[in-house]
Amino acid sequence: MELDTVSMGSTGLRVSELALGTARFGSERGDDGDVEIDRETAHDILDRYAAAGGNFLDLADVYGGGDAERYVGDWLDDRDRESFVIASKIYWPTREADPNGDGLNRKHLRRQLTRILDRLGTDYLDLLYIHRWDDATPAREFLRTLDEFVSDGRVHYLGASNRAPNAWQVAMANEIARREGYEPFTQSQIVFNLVDRQVEPEYLPMVEEYGLGLMPFSPLAGGFLTGKYGRGETPPAGSRGDREERFRETYLTAENFDVLDTVETIATERDTSPVCVSLAWLSAHPAVTAPVIGPRTVAQLEENLAAAELTLTDTEFDRLDEAAPAPY
Ligand SMILES: NC(=O)c1ccc[n+]([C@@H]2O[C@H](COP(=O)([O-])OP(=O)(O)OC[C@H]3O[C@@H](n4cnc5c(N)ncnc54)[C@H](OP(=O)(O)O)[C@@H]3O)[C@@H](O)[C@H]2O)c1
């Protein structure tokens, strides 16, 4: 199977219809020093994604404490960097006990961009997101700094990533950018999936108004929408549900299992998997550019990639909308 490319929002750049997330590359699994995705598995996942025509890599300076960027940088040593669209993010703390070691202040942004490029072994990022909004730094300060990165060629496009759908912040930032002549945010990243549709009432209209690309993260609700969790059952050993209490509290709810019932029924009818149904639903949304998938193994990646071949019918969309109504 071969992934198609799509326009990255209203820019001229073409990206794969599925972006590859790297949040678990090198991230610690427990106290024994084990990591969720080690270098070798990361390289296997990257190989398979690239072989399927994937070109869109989603990183952040904090993933694996910088190891995600190191793993990708090592992998790129034997590749043509120009063939890939590389995104990273800055905001979260990177220096313990340093009052300037986090956020979007100019000092942290400049230091982190230098470190990101160094770890990746590249001269530029295709896309730099603010990983979160920073209430402590004036928007004009970080927008001007980001604009400098674009002007000096080290960053090509800017994006805003949010956890809560604070559409007004992105809109305000882009109005400041317009007034000051700075590069605006042209991309966005936020949680969006069949069991979390809180972006729909306000954030998505903002995305469409500003012509932003949208890269939804956690498209499978951290694995809940794969169907591997059952009502009242112990999560499979080693799964995110097994490892993370926050996951269990967020996703293993009665309402979510009701949504999953419909996803699983459609998957059975179409002789496919809940993964494919969930990703196909999200990819088809007119506001969505490329969901950011986060497979932990090559086998999981294969199942995620298969979604690119599934097109749902209007009736199936209606059934999913009925099962998982948007919050308005
Ligand atoms: N901007 C942000 O703040 C932000 C936040 C979160 C994520 N992200 C980005 O989005 C990416 C994806 O996020 P996510 O990992 O939450 O995405 P997700 O697709 O919702 O969940 C991925 C997890 O689901 C499970 N899974 C995936 N495919 C499977 C399959 N076929 N069978 C069984 N289990 C499967 C795996 O977990 P287990 O096997 O471990 O159970 C996998 O790690 C991240 O890597 C990162 O790049 C960004």
The ligand as a MOL file (V3000), in Angstrom:
LIG
                    3D

  0  0  0     0  0            999 V3000
M  V30 BEGIN CTAB
M  V30 COUNTS 48 52 0 0 0
M  V30 BEGIN ATOM
M  V30 1 N 0.8080 17.8920 20.4460 0
M  V30 2 C 0.6060 17.1590 21.5160 0
M  V30 3 O 0.4770 17.6730 22.6400 0
M  V30 4 C 0.5480 15.6710 21.3700 0
M  V30 5 C 0.0060 14.8940 22.3970 0
M  V30 6 C -0.0560 13.5040 22.2120 0
M  V30 7 C 0.4450 12.9490 21.0510 0
M  V30 8 N 0.9990 13.7410 20.0760 0 CHG=1
M  V30 9 C 1.5340 13.1640 18.8210 0
M  V30 10 O 0.5970 12.2390 18.2990 0
M  V30 11 C 1.2070 10.9540 18.1760 0
M  V30 12 C 0.1670 9.8760 18.3590 0
M  V30 13 O -0.4500 9.9830 19.6380 0
M  V30 14 P -0.9730 8.6820 20.3530 0
M  V30 15 O 0.1670 7.7380 20.5540 0
M  V30 16 O -1.7640 9.0860 21.5200 0 CHG=-1
M  V30 17 O -1.8920 8.0890 19.1740 0
M  V30 18 P -2.9910 6.9340 19.1470 0
M  V30 19 O -2.9810 6.4250 17.7530 0
M  V30 20 O -4.2740 7.4470 19.6760 0
M  V30 21 O -2.4810 5.8100 20.1540 0
M  V30 22 C -1.3570 5.0560 19.8130 0
M  V30 23 C -1.3000 3.8420 20.7140 0
M  V30 24 O -2.3810 2.9650 20.4430 0
M  V30 25 C -1.9390 1.6210 20.4840 0
M  V30 26 N -2.0920 1.0850 19.1260 0
M  V30 27 C -1.9150 1.7390 17.9450 0
M  V30 28 N -2.1850 0.9310 16.9140 0
M  V30 29 C -2.5320 -0.2720 17.4370 0
M  V30 30 C -2.9270 -1.5010 16.8820 0
M  V30 31 N -3.0050 -1.6680 15.5650 0
M  V30 32 N -3.2360 -2.5090 17.7420 0
M  V30 33 C -3.1780 -2.3510 19.0670 0
M  V30 34 N -2.7900 -1.2020 19.6640 0
M  V30 35 C -2.4810 -0.1730 18.8480 0
M  V30 36 C -0.4840 1.6500 20.9470 0
M  V30 37 O -0.4530 1.6640 22.3710 0
M  V30 38 P 0.0140 0.4290 23.2840 0
M  V30 39 O 0.4460 -0.6970 22.3950 0
M  V30 40 O 1.1090 0.9810 24.1030 0
M  V30 41 O -1.2070 0.0870 24.0810 0
M  V30 42 C -0.0530 3.0150 20.4420 0
M  V30 43 O 1.0660 3.5570 21.1040 0
M  V30 44 C 2.3470 10.9720 19.1800 0
M  V30 45 O 3.3650 10.0450 18.8780 0
M  V30 46 C 2.8360 12.3980 19.0410 0
M  V30 47 O 3.6580 12.5220 17.8850 0
M  V30 48 C 1.0380 15.0910 20.2270 0
M  V30 END ATOM
M  V30 BEGIN BOND
M  V30 1 1 1 2
M  V30 2 2 2 3
M  V30 3 1 2 4
M  V30 4 1 4 5
M  V30 5 2 4 48
M  V30 6 2 5 6
M  V30 7 1 6 7
M  V30 8 2 7 8
M  V30 9 1 8 9
M  V30 10 1 8 48
M  V30 11 1 9 10
M  V30 12 1 9 46
M  V30 13 1 10 11
M  V30 14 1 11 12
M  V30 15 1 11 44
M  V30 16 1 12 13
M  V30 17 1 13 14
M  V30 18 2 14 15
M  V30 19 1 14 16
M  V30 20 1 14 17
M  V30 21 1 17 18
M  V30 22 2 18 19
M  V30 23 1 18 20
M  V30 24 1 18 21
M  V30 25 1 21 22
M  V30 26 1 22 23
M  V30 27 1 23 24
M  V30 28 1 23 42
M  V30 29 1 24 25
M  V30 30 1 25 26
M  V30 31 1 25 36
M  V30 32 1 26 27
M  V30 33 1 26 35
M  V30 34 2 27 28
M  V30 35 1 28 29
M  V30 36 1 29 30
M  V30 37 2 29 35
M  V30 38 1 30 31
M  V30 39 2 30 32
M  V30 40 1 32 33
M  V30 41 2 33 34
M  V30 42 1 34 35
M  V30 43 1 36 37
M  V30 44 1 36 42
M  V30 45 1 37 38
M  V30 46 2 38 39
M  V30 47 1 38 40
M  V30 48 1 38 41
M  V30 49 1 42 43
M  V30 50 1 44 45
M  V30 51 1 44 46
M  V30 52 1 46 47
M  V30 END BOND
M  V30 END CTAB
M  END
